[in-house]
Amino acid sequence: MKKLYSLLVLLLLVTGIMAGCGSNEAQNNTNEGNTNTEQAENTEDSAFPVTITDALDQEVTIENDPERIVSLIPSNTEILFALGAGEEVVGVSDFANYPEETADIEKVGGMEFNLEKIISLEPDLVLAHGSSAHNSEAGLQQLRDAGIKVVVVNDATSFDEVYNSMEMIGQATGEMEAAETTIRDMEKKLDEVKTKAEAISEDEQKNVFVEVSPAPEIYSPGKNTFMDDMLTMIHAKNVTHDEEGWPKVDQEAIIEANPDVIVTTYGYYTEKPVEQVMSRDGWQDVTAVKEKQVVDVHSDLVTRSGPRLVEGVEELAKAVYPDVFAE
């Protein structure tokens, strides 16, 4: 909870013969009430001030529980809402689309944020992100110079780093308990997926090609990406695992790799992605195309470093091994 309210103790005064005893009881209740009130106040105050070392190795001291927060990237926004801090969010990125409440929140820009708009919102806290912080350091410094606390959240490329992001945001907003609960829930769901994946032997593992942008500029995830980790979790082999990051892939190389399953992640902005892959010249002999094992999954679920990543793992697992991961 963001705020703990003091216990209101109602003292019932007993008169008559038992007045003395009643007075003692009332006094005990008063003392107990005072103690509970002090404990509640101490619990609320104990989270702040807090000093956080952010992704730029800068120490940021937040004196009080933030009441107005601006988030510069959708993943931070999703984490804020998951931790119960959504009501404090007064500004979000143009790309924020989840949860649905973000549609009614003031937009502050995309890759380049609007400094004047952010300052006009009078935030106590701005949550930036390591993926873009170096390119916008001058703007972030202007926010700091305006007296706004800026925390740069790490650019997570693994689940452990996502958990670190949640802990950092939990500290900054006084929602550490909610952060720990969310992390435990994610870990539990991932363990359930991994347990199911144990039924898939090495001989049964499928080769999977993940396409994150359509032809002619085809890109795919390599090492040190969520998609690669997810495929490993579900006992699938990533065709582009030996590449680093998000390599551009030649179509001939994909045909030669002959994946069992092709997964696309751009259906939210491109019409009929599966049909596009199925109809490509020269791809008719690729196993995934011949056996109609081309599936589109929701991009945000498998690439956005927030609490919905577990849903992304589950969706990917069902796409690659529908018989194993069916409901």
TALINTA-V114480 format. One record per residue. N is the residue number from 1. RES is the residue in one small letter. PSI is psi in whole degrees, -180 to 180 (* if undefined). D_LAST is the distance of its C-alpha to the last C-alpha in Angstrom with 2 decimals. Layout:
n=N res=RES psi=PSI d_last=D_LAST
n=N res=RES psi=PSI d_last=D_LAST
This chain:
n=1 res=m psi=145 d_last=34.00
n=2 res=k psi=-35 d_last=36.43
n=3 res=k psi=136 d_last=39.34
n=4 res=l psi=127 d_last=40.25
n=5 res=y psi=143 d_last=42.67
n=6 res=s psi=148 d_last=45.58
n=7 res=l psi=132 d_last=45.75
n=8 res=l psi=114 d_last=48.32
n=9 res=v psi=122 d_last=50.39
n=10 res=l psi=121 d_last=52.37
n=11 res=l psi=120 d_last=55.48
n=12 res=l psi=112 d_last=56.84
n=13 res=l psi=124 d_last=60.54
n=14 res=v psi=127 d_last=62.02
n=15 res=t psi=175 d_last=65.68
n=16 res=g psi=-149 d_last=68.27
n=17 res=i psi=-34 d_last=68.97
n=18 res=m psi=22 d_last=65.58
n=19 res=a psi=-41 d_last=66.09
n=20 res=g psi=-47 d_last=66.42
n=21 res=c psi=-41 d_last=63.23
n=22 res=g psi=-38 d_last=61.41
n=23 res=s psi=-42 d_last=62.65
n=24 res=n psi=-42 d_last=61.37
n=25 res=e psi=-43 d_last=57.94
n=26 res=a psi=-40 d_last=57.82
n=27 res=q psi=-41 d_last=58.87
n=28 res=n psi=-43 d_last=56.12
n=29 res=n psi=-39 d_last=53.51
n=30 res=t psi=-45 d_last=54.98
n=31 res=n psi=-42 d_last=54.78
n=32 res=e psi=-41 d_last=51.18
n=33 res=g psi=-43 d_last=50.32
n=34 res=n psi=-41 d_last=52.08
n=35 res=t psi=-46 d_last=50.26
n=36 res=n psi=-39 d_last=46.82
n=37 res=t psi=-45 d_last=47.87
n=38 res=e psi=-40 d_last=49.03
n=39 res=q psi=-41 d_last=45.83
n=40 res=a psi=-43 d_last=43.75
n=41 res=e psi=-40 d_last=46.06
n=42 res=n psi=-39 d_last=46.00
n=43 res=t psi=-43 d_last=42.19
n=44 res=e psi=-42 d_last=42.16
n=45 res=d psi=-23 d_last=44.95
n=46 res=s psi=-24 d_last=43.76
n=47 res=a psi=-21 d_last=41.13
n=48 res=f psi=149 d_last=43.95
n=49 res=p psi=154 d_last=45.84
n=50 res=v psi=139 d_last=43.40
n=51 res=t psi=125 d_last=44.19
n=52 res=i psi=134 d_last=41.49
n=53 res=t psi=112 d_last=42.01
n=54 res=d psi=-170 d_last=40.03
n=55 res=a psi=-18 d_last=38.93
n=56 res=l psi=12 d_last=42.54
n=57 res=d psi=26 d_last=43.83
n=58 res=q psi=136 d_last=45.52
n=59 res=e psi=123 d_last=45.90
n=60 res=v psi=120 d_last=45.03
n=61 res=t psi=121 d_last=46.17
n=62 res=i psi=116 d_last=44.61
n=63 res=e psi=-40 d_last=46.99
n=64 res=n psi=162 d_last=45.11
n=65 res=d psi=117 d_last=41.68
n=66 res=p psi=136 d_last=41.03
n=67 res=e psi=-15 d_last=41.05
n=68 res=r psi=117 d_last=40.76
n=69 res=i psi=138 d_last=38.44
n=70 res=v psi=131 d_last=38.14
n=71 res=s psi=128 d_last=35.23
n=72 res=l psi=2 d_last=36.04
n=73 res=i psi=144 d_last=32.62
n=74 res=p psi=-35 d_last=29.18
n=75 res=s psi=-41 d_last=27.49
n=76 res=n psi=-39 d_last=30.12
n=77 res=t psi=-44 d_last=29.59
n=78 res=e psi=-38 d_last=25.86
n=79 res=i psi=-44 d_last=26.74
n=80 res=l psi=-47 d_last=29.51
n=81 res=f psi=-38 d_last=27.37
n=82 res=a psi=-30 d_last=24.68
n=83 res=l psi=0 d_last=27.60
n=84 res=g psi=15 d_last=29.07
n=85 res=a psi=15 d_last=31.97
n=86 res=g psi=-33 d_last=31.16
n=87 res=e psi=-20 d_last=34.07
n=88 res=e psi=-9 d_last=36.49
n=89 res=v psi=120 d_last=35.42
n=90 res=v psi=-8 d_last=38.22
n=91 res=g psi=139 d_last=37.74
n=92 res=v psi=167 d_last=34.96
n=93 res=s psi=154 d_last=34.77
n=94 res=d psi=-24 d_last=34.91
n=95 res=f psi=-2 d_last=31.52
n=96 res=a psi=125 d_last=29.78
n=97 res=n psi=8 d_last=27.11
n=98 res=y psi=139 d_last=24.76
n=99 res=p psi=-178 d_last=24.60
n=100 res=e psi=-22 d_last=26.17
n=101 res=e psi=-22 d_last=29.17
n=102 res=t psi=-21 d_last=30.40
n=103 res=a psi=-27 d_last=31.56
n=104 res=d psi=5 d_last=34.38
n=105 res=i psi=144 d_last=35.49
n=106 res=e psi=133 d_last=38.54
n=107 res=k psi=139 d_last=37.90
n=108 res=v psi=16 d_last=40.03
n=109 res=g psi=173 d_last=39.63
n=110 res=g psi=-114 d_last=37.45
n=111 res=m psi=-33 d_last=38.49
n=112 res=e psi=117 d_last=41.89
n=113 res=f psi=157 d_last=41.89
n=114 res=n psi=103 d_last=44.55
n=115 res=l psi=-46 d_last=46.72
n=116 res=e psi=-41 d_last=48.73
n=117 res=k psi=-45 d_last=45.71
n=118 res=i psi=-48 d_last=44.20
n=119 res=i psi=-36 d_last=47.53
n=120 res=s psi=-23 d_last=48.05
n=121 res=l psi=-8 d_last=44.86
n=122 res=e psi=54 d_last=46.59
n=123 res=p psi=151 d_last=43.62
n=124 res=d psi=-28 d_last=43.98
n=125 res=l psi=135 d_last=41.41
n=126 res=v psi=127 d_last=40.17
n=127 res=l psi=108 d_last=37.12
n=128 res=a psi=-171 d_last=37.65
n=129 res=h psi=144 d_last=35.73
n=130 res=g psi=-24 d_last=36.83
n=131 res=s psi=-24 d_last=35.77
n=132 res=s psi=-1 d_last=38.54
n=133 res=a psi=-38 d_last=40.86
n=134 res=h psi=-31 d_last=43.41
n=135 res=n psi=-14 d_last=43.89
n=136 res=s psi=25 d_last=44.36
n=137 res=e psi=-37 d_last=46.28
n=138 res=a psi=-43 d_last=49.34
n=139 res=g psi=-40 d_last=47.41
n=140 res=l psi=-37 d_last=45.71
n=141 res=q psi=-35 d_last=49.19
n=142 res=q psi=-36 d_last=50.51
n=143 res=l psi=-42 d_last=47.87
n=144 res=r psi=-42 d_last=48.97
n=145 res=d psi=-24 d_last=52.58
n=146 res=a psi=3 d_last=51.79
n=147 res=g psi=14 d_last=50.85
n=148 res=i psi=134 d_last=47.07
n=149 res=k psi=128 d_last=44.96
n=150 res=v psi=123 d_last=42.83
n=151 res=v psi=123 d_last=40.05
n=152 res=v psi=114 d_last=38.68
n=153 res=v psi=143 d_last=35.11
n=154 res=n psi=149 d_last=34.28
n=155 res=d psi=91 d_last=32.71
n=156 res=a psi=136 d_last=29.61
n=157 res=t psi=9 d_last=28.35
n=158 res=s psi=166 d_last=26.18
n=159 res=f psi=-38 d_last=23.90
n=160 res=d psi=-38 d_last=26.89
n=161 res=e psi=-31 d_last=28.99
n=162 res=v psi=-42 d_last=26.55
n=163 res=y psi=-39 d_last=26.83
n=164 res=n psi=-39 d_last=30.59
n=165 res=s psi=-43 d_last=30.52
n=166 res=m psi=-41 d_last=28.81
n=167 res=e psi=-41 d_last=31.39
n=168 res=m psi=-46 d_last=34.20
n=169 res=i psi=-36 d_last=33.15
n=170 res=g psi=-42 d_last=32.63
n=171 res=q psi=-46 d_last=36.18
n=172 res=a psi=-26 d_last=37.66
n=173 res=t psi=3 d_last=36.34
n=174 res=g psi=25 d_last=36.70
n=175 res=e psi=41 d_last=32.93
n=176 res=m psi=-39 d_last=32.60
n=177 res=e psi=-42 d_last=30.88
n=178 res=a psi=-37 d_last=28.16
n=179 res=a psi=-45 d_last=27.90
n=180 res=e psi=-38 d_last=27.51
n=181 res=t psi=-44 d_last=24.83
n=182 res=t psi=-42 d_last=22.83
n=183 res=i psi=-44 d_last=23.29
n=184 res=r psi=-40 d_last=22.18
n=185 res=d psi=-42 d_last=18.95
n=186 res=m psi=-44 d_last=18.32
n=187 res=e psi=-40 d_last=19.34
n=188 res=k psi=-46 d_last=17.07
n=189 res=k psi=-38 d_last=13.89
n=190 res=l psi=-39 d_last=15.39
n=191 res=d psi=-37 d_last=16.12
n=192 res=e psi=-40 d_last=12.55
n=193 res=v psi=-46 d_last=11.82
n=194 res=k psi=-37 d_last=15.11
n=195 res=t psi=-44 d_last=14.50
n=196 res=k psi=-37 d_last=11.59
n=197 res=a psi=-21 d_last=13.99
n=198 res=e psi=-20 d_last=16.72
n=199 res=a psi=-12 d_last=15.53
n=200 res=i psi=114 d_last=16.73
n=201 res=s psi=167 d_last=20.48
n=202 res=e psi=-37 d_last=23.09
n=203 res=d psi=-24 d_last=23.84
n=204 res=e psi=-6 d_last=20.29
n=205 res=q psi=137 d_last=20.15
n=206 res=k psi=147 d_last=20.18
n=207 res=n psi=128 d_last=22.84
n=208 res=v psi=133 d_last=21.61
n=209 res=f psi=124 d_last=23.92
n=210 res=v psi=126 d_last=23.12
n=211 res=e psi=113 d_last=25.44
n=212 res=v psi=-4 d_last=26.12
n=213 res=s psi=144 d_last=29.03
n=214 res=p psi=171 d_last=29.94
n=215 res=a psi=150 d_last=32.97
n=216 res=p psi=-13 d_last=35.77
n=217 res=e psi=85 d_last=35.12
n=218 res=i psi=125 d_last=31.97
n=219 res=y psi=151 d_last=30.81
n=220 res=s psi=152 d_last=28.16
n=221 res=p psi=137 d_last=27.20
n=222 res=g psi=-148 d_last=29.00
n=223 res=k psi=155 d_last=29.58
n=224 res=n psi=40 d_last=29.44
n=225 res=t psi=157 d_last=26.75
n=226 res=f psi=-40 d_last=23.32
n=227 res=m psi=-41 d_last=21.85
n=228 res=d psi=-43 d_last=23.56
n=229 res=d psi=-42 d_last=22.38
n=230 res=m psi=-43 d_last=18.73
n=231 res=l psi=-39 d_last=19.06
n=232 res=t psi=-41 d_last=20.77
n=233 res=m psi=-38 d_last=18.11
n=234 res=i psi=13 d_last=15.46
n=235 res=h psi=44 d_last=18.27
n=236 res=a psi=158 d_last=19.19
n=237 res=k psi=124 d_last=22.83
n=238 res=n psi=120 d_last=24.15
n=239 res=v psi=-34 d_last=26.86
n=240 res=t psi=28 d_last=28.95
n=241 res=h psi=-33 d_last=28.55
n=242 res=d psi=-12 d_last=32.32
n=243 res=e psi=162 d_last=33.18
n=244 res=e psi=134 d_last=33.63
n=245 res=g psi=-124 d_last=32.03
n=246 res=w psi=80 d_last=31.40
n=247 res=p psi=150 d_last=33.58
n=248 res=k psi=133 d_last=34.66
n=249 res=v psi=135 d_last=33.73
n=250 res=d psi=138 d_last=35.86
n=251 res=q psi=-37 d_last=34.26
n=252 res=e psi=-36 d_last=36.09
n=253 res=a psi=-36 d_last=34.55
n=254 res=i psi=-45 d_last=31.02
n=255 res=i psi=-41 d_last=32.05
n=256 res=e psi=-37 d_last=33.60
n=257 res=a psi=-25 d_last=30.54
n=258 res=n psi=63 d_last=28.61
n=259 res=p psi=149 d_last=25.03
n=260 res=d psi=-31 d_last=22.14
n=261 res=v psi=138 d_last=20.01
n=262 res=i psi=128 d_last=21.52
n=263 res=v psi=126 d_last=19.86
n=264 res=t psi=155 d_last=21.87
n=265 res=t psi=23 d_last=21.89
n=266 res=y psi=23 d_last=24.55
n=267 res=g psi=-20 d_last=23.13
n=268 res=y psi=-15 d_last=24.14
n=269 res=y psi=-4 d_last=27.78
n=270 res=t psi=130 d_last=28.07
n=271 res=e psi=138 d_last=27.51
n=272 res=k psi=58 d_last=25.46
n=273 res=p psi=-38 d_last=24.89
n=274 res=v psi=-45 d_last=23.01
n=275 res=e psi=-35 d_last=25.93
n=276 res=q psi=-47 d_last=28.37
n=277 res=v psi=-44 d_last=27.13
n=278 res=m psi=-26 d_last=26.88
n=279 res=s psi=7 d_last=30.47
n=280 res=r psi=140 d_last=32.23
n=281 res=d psi=132 d_last=35.35
n=282 res=g psi=-5 d_last=35.23
n=283 res=w psi=1 d_last=31.44
n=284 res=q psi=-22 d_last=31.06
n=285 res=d psi=-1 d_last=31.14
n=286 res=v psi=132 d_last=28.52
n=287 res=t psi=-46 d_last=25.67
n=288 res=a psi=-35 d_last=22.97
n=289 res=v psi=-46 d_last=25.06
n=290 res=k psi=-40 d_last=25.93
n=291 res=e psi=10 d_last=22.40
n=292 res=k psi=47 d_last=21.15
n=293 res=q psi=52 d_last=18.91
n=294 res=v psi=123 d_last=19.97
n=295 res=v psi=140 d_last=17.46
n=296 res=d psi=133 d_last=18.46
n=297 res=v psi=161 d_last=16.82
n=298 res=h psi=120 d_last=18.24
n=299 res=s psi=-46 d_last=21.35
n=300 res=d psi=-34 d_last=21.71
n=301 res=l psi=-28 d_last=18.38
n=302 res=v psi=-4 d_last=19.40
n=303 res=t psi=-21 d_last=23.14
n=304 res=r psi=122 d_last=24.07
n=305 res=s psi=69 d_last=24.93
n=306 res=g psi=-167 d_last=23.57
n=307 res=p psi=-18 d_last=20.96
n=308 res=r psi=2 d_last=18.26
n=309 res=l psi=-33 d_last=18.35
n=310 res=v psi=-39 d_last=15.41
n=311 res=e psi=-34 d_last=13.33
n=312 res=g psi=-42 d_last=15.06
n=313 res=v psi=-44 d_last=14.08
n=314 res=e psi=-41 d_last=10.33
n=315 res=e psi=-42 d_last=11.12
n=316 res=l psi=-41 d_last=13.47
n=317 res=a psi=-42 d_last=11.33
n=318 res=k psi=-31 d_last=8.92
n=319 res=a psi=-38 d_last=12.35
n=320 res=v psi=-42 d_last=14.01
n=321 res=y psi=70 d_last=11.74
n=322 res=p psi=-33 d_last=9.04
n=323 res=d psi=-33 d_last=9.17
n=324 res=v psi=-40 d_last=8.95
n=325 res=f psi=15 d_last=6.39
n=326 res=a psi=150 d_last=3.79
n=327 res=e psi=* d_last=0.00
